[in-house]
Amino acid sequence: MPLMTFKTPERVCWSDEKAGRTFFVVANTDTTSKWRANPKTPLEEVVCYTDVFSFKNGISGFSRVASEEELQTTFKTTDPTAVIKSILSAGDIFMKEFELEVESQTTSAMNAASSAATAASSVATSALGNVKGYLSGFW
């Protein structure tokens, strides 16, 4: 069966050891290295979101949008563009690549869609019958 390779968006992380926080941006697949080679590339072509995210202690945990106070303390600015450029320049890139058997995944997806359609049709038919029964009580 043919395999298809998929890549997740990149998470570019930079850790502030003093604050015990990791800051990150989400970049489109394979764009951070290209941006580093040519920083004139518009950020809109690189990042998925204009938000900077953060979480405590290392590179895992619950993330949230970093506060302006955190950005000011860590990066000495609250300008998201400047912070994003700093993280893209110095951060570590994390991305996952995986392969799926296309035929089996397609077949599974088609079977799931067919089952969902059948269930929805059954529910709709039953609901329609109930409405007809309800309305016939008025006539």
C-alpha positions as CSV (number, residue, x, y, z in Angstrom):
1,M,0.0,0.0,0.0
2,P,1.3,3.5,-0.7
3,L,2.5,5.6,2.2
4,M,1.9,9.3,2.4
5,T,4.2,11.5,4.5
6,F,2.6,14.2,6.7
7,K,4.3,16.9,8.7
8,T,2.8,18.9,11.5
9,P,3.2,22.7,11.8
10,E,6.4,23.7,13.4
11,R,6.5,24.8,17.0
12,V,9.5,27.1,17.5
13,C,10.4,27.3,21.2
14,W,12.6,29.6,23.2
15,S,13.1,29.0,26.9
16,D,13.7,31.7,29.5
17,E,15.5,29.8,32.2
18,K,15.2,32.7,34.8
19,A,11.4,32.9,34.5
20,G,11.0,29.1,34.1
21,R,8.8,29.7,31.0
22,T,9.0,28.6,27.4
23,F,7.7,30.9,24.7
24,F,6.7,29.6,21.3
25,V,5.2,30.5,18.0
26,V,3.5,28.1,15.5
27,A,5.0,28.2,12.0
28,N,3.9,26.6,8.8
29,T,5.7,23.4,7.9
30,D,9.3,23.9,6.7
31,T,9.2,27.7,6.9
32,T,11.4,28.6,9.9
33,S,14.7,27.5,8.3
34,K,13.8,29.3,5.1
35,W,13.0,32.4,7.1
36,R,16.3,32.2,8.9
37,A,18.0,32.1,5.5
38,N,16.0,35.0,4.3
39,P,14.5,37.1,7.2
40,K,12.9,39.5,4.6
41,T,10.3,36.8,4.0
42,P,7.0,38.3,5.3
43,L,6.0,36.8,8.6
44,E,2.5,36.1,7.3
45,E,4.1,33.4,5.1
46,V,5.9,31.9,8.0
47,V,3.7,31.9,11.1
48,C,0.3,30.4,11.5
49,Y,-0.8,32.8,14.2
50,T,0.4,36.2,15.3
51,D,0.1,35.2,18.9
52,V,3.1,34.2,21.1
53,F,2.3,31.3,23.4
54,S,4.0,30.3,26.7
55,F,4.0,27.6,29.3
56,K,5.9,26.8,32.5
57,N,8.9,24.6,32.9
58,G,10.3,23.0,29.8
59,I,8.7,22.2,26.5
60,S,5.5,20.5,27.6
61,G,2.5,21.5,29.6
62,F,-0.5,23.7,29.2
63,S,0.1,26.6,26.9
64,R,-1.6,29.9,26.7
65,V,-1.1,33.3,25.0
66,A,1.7,35.0,26.7
67,S,0.7,38.2,28.6
68,E,2.1,41.6,27.7
69,E,3.8,41.6,31.1
70,E,5.6,38.4,30.3
71,L,6.7,39.6,26.9
72,Q,8.0,42.9,28.4
73,T,9.9,41.2,31.1
74,T,11.5,38.6,28.9
75,F,11.9,40.3,25.5
76,K,11.9,44.0,26.7
77,T,9.0,44.7,24.3
78,T,5.3,43.9,23.9
79,D,5.5,44.2,20.1
80,P,4.4,40.8,18.8
81,T,6.3,41.1,15.5
82,A,9.6,41.8,17.4
83,V,9.0,38.9,19.8
84,I,8.1,36.5,16.9
85,K,11.3,37.4,15.0
86,S,13.3,36.8,18.2
87,I,11.8,33.4,18.7
88,L,12.1,32.4,15.1
89,S,15.8,33.5,15.1
90,A,16.9,31.7,18.2
91,G,14.3,29.1,19.0
92,D,14.4,25.3,18.7
93,I,12.2,23.9,16.0
94,F,9.9,21.0,16.9
95,M,7.9,19.2,14.2
96,K,6.6,15.7,13.8
97,E,6.6,13.7,10.6
98,F,4.6,10.6,10.2
99,E,3.5,8.2,7.4
100,L,0.0,6.8,6.8
101,E,-1.1,4.0,4.5
102,V,-3.2,6.0,2.2
103,E,-5.5,3.3,1.0
104,S,-6.4,1.9,4.5
105,Q,-6.8,5.4,5.9
106,T,-9.0,6.5,2.9
107,T,-11.1,3.3,3.3
108,S,-11.5,3.8,7.0
109,A,-12.5,7.5,6.5
110,M,-15.0,6.5,3.8
111,N,-16.5,3.8,6.0
112,A,-16.8,6.2,8.9
113,A,-18.4,8.8,6.7
114,S,-20.8,6.2,5.3
115,S,-21.7,5.1,8.9
116,A,-22.3,8.7,10.0
117,A,-24.4,9.4,6.9
118,T,-26.5,6.3,7.6
119,A,-27.0,7.2,11.2
120,A,-27.9,10.8,10.4
121,S,-30.4,9.6,7.7
122,S,-32.0,7.2,10.2
123,V,-32.3,10.0,12.9
124,A,-33.7,12.4,10.3
125,T,-36.3,9.9,9.0
126,S,-37.3,9.1,12.6
127,A,-37.6,12.8,13.5
128,L,-39.6,13.5,10.3
129,G,-42.0,10.6,11.2
130,N,-42.5,12.1,14.7
131,V,-43.2,15.6,13.2
132,K,-45.7,14.1,10.7
133,G,-47.4,12.2,13.6
134,Y,-47.5,15.4,15.7
135,L,-48.9,17.5,12.9
136,S,-51.6,14.9,11.9
137,G,-53.0,15.4,15.4
138,F,-54.0,18.9,14.4
139,W,-55.7,18.0,11.1
